Amino acid sequence: MILDDIDYRLIALLRANGRDPVAKLALQLSVSRATVKARIDRLTAGGAIAGFTIVKAAAPSQGIRAITMIEVDGKHEAAMMKRLLGMSAVRQLHDGQP
């Protein structure tokens, strides 16, 4: 797939805020809404856009949620679990044991 300047600018805008409405993107790129929609569809179908990421929860009170996996050397596992559980942002912690 060959990308032109508008494609690269559109991708940059989507990276900055993937939730911007097509009308706003069209205004920023000085093209029509139909052009932006067609380019997003083409870039998605061609693999240049693999997906869209939501970085904030829909309800502001829910904040940002994340699932993180870490590997800890066995002899440090208990100390690391204690430190993680002491963090106010950590809501749940699983040790991978059945």
C-alpha positions in Angstrom: 0.0 0.0 0.0 1.3 3.4 -1.0 0.7 6.2 1.6 0.6 9.9 0.7 1.0 13.0 2.8 -2.7 13.0 3.8 -2.5 9.4 4.9 0.6 10.1 7.1 -1.1 13.2 8.6 -4.3 11.3 9.2 -2.4 8.6 11.0 -0.6 11.2 13.1 -3.9 12.8 14.1 -5.4 9.4 15.0 -2.3 8.6 17.1 -2.8 11.8 19.0 -6.5 11.1 19.6 -8.1 8.1 18.0 -11.5 9.2 19.2 -11.6 12.5 17.2 -14.8 12.7 15.1 -14.3 12.3 11.3 -15.6 15.9 10.9 -12.8 17.3 13.1 -10.2 15.2 11.3 -11.5 16.4 7.9 -11.3 20.0 9.1 -7.7 19.6 10.3 -6.7 17.9 7.0 -8.7 20.3 4.8 -10.5 17.5 3.1 -14.1 16.2 3.1 -15.5 13.9 5.8 -16.1 11.3 3.0 -12.4 11.4 2.1 -11.4 10.9 5.8 -13.8 8.0 6.2 -12.6 6.4 2.9 -9.0 6.7 3.9 -9.6 5.3 7.4 -11.4 2.3 5.8 -8.6 1.8 3.2 -5.8 2.2 5.8 -7.6 -0.3 8.1 -8.2 -2.8 5.3 -4.6 -2.5 4.1 -3.2 -3.1 7.6 -1.7 0.4 8.1 -4.2 0.9 10.9 -4.4 -2.3 13.0 -7.0 -1.0 15.5 -8.0 1.7 17.8 -7.1 2.0 21.5 -9.1 3.5 24.3 -6.9 5.0 26.9 -9.5 6.4 29.2 -12.6 4.7 30.6 -16.0 5.9 29.4 -16.9 7.1 32.9 -14.4 9.5 34.5 -14.9 8.0 37.9 -13.5 4.7 36.7 -10.1 6.1 35.7 -7.7 4.1 33.6 -7.6 0.3 33.9 -4.8 -1.9 32.9 -3.7 -5.6 33.1 0.0 -6.0 33.6 2.0 -9.2 33.8 5.4 -9.3 35.4 7.8 -12.1 36.1 9.6 -12.2 39.4 12.4 -14.4 40.6 11.0 -16.9 43.0 13.0 -15.8 46.0 11.7 -12.2 45.6 8.1 -13.1 45.0 6.7 -12.6 48.5 8.5 -9.2 48.9 7.3 -8.0 45.5 3.7 -9.1 46.2 3.8 -7.2 49.5 5.1 -4.0 47.7 2.5 -4.2 45.0 -0.4 -4.8 47.4 0.8 -1.7 49.3 0.2 0.5 46.2 -3.2 2.3 46.3 -3.6 2.0 42.5 -3.3 -1.8 42.6 -6.9 -3.3 43.0 -6.2 -7.0 42.4 -3.1 -9.1 42.4 -2.8 -12.8 41.3 0.2 -15.0 41.7 -0.5 -17.4 38.9 -1.0 -20.3 41.2 -4.0 -22.5 40.5 
